Amino acid sequence: MEMDANQIHDRILAEIDKTKKRIAEYKEMTQPVVPENAIGRISRMDAINNKSVMEAGQRQAEDKLQKLQYVLSQIGKPEFGICKGCGSKIPIEKNTSKATKFILCSMRKIALTTS
């Protein structure tokens, strides 16, 4: 069943809200380890490693948020949901995050530029 523009809009807004909450959680988890906390060297190294992992997750979530906001801005435009590679309609399930091309169309372009 095809989704209408309002349903797409609501779905993307819900995903934006979830992503913003996830970013806030990552920011909380990436706070510096306070030196006054008495932890051993191994525990401190583990905390530093965990902080790096959380920062990577935060960057990915921020990237996703930016893409979702872009998709939200494209709703209602004639080219919304159309593959820039082949002109076929992109299913909305793929269009809620970043899809502007099918994977095969993107791969064809990469293959042509590396040949």
Secondary structure, 3 states (H helix, E strand, C coil): CCCCHHHHHHHHHHHHHHHHHHHHHHHHHCCCCCCCCCCCHHHHHHHHHHHHHHHHHHHHHHHHHHHHHHHHHHCCCCCCCECCCCCCECCHHHHCCCCCCCHHHHHHHHHHHHC
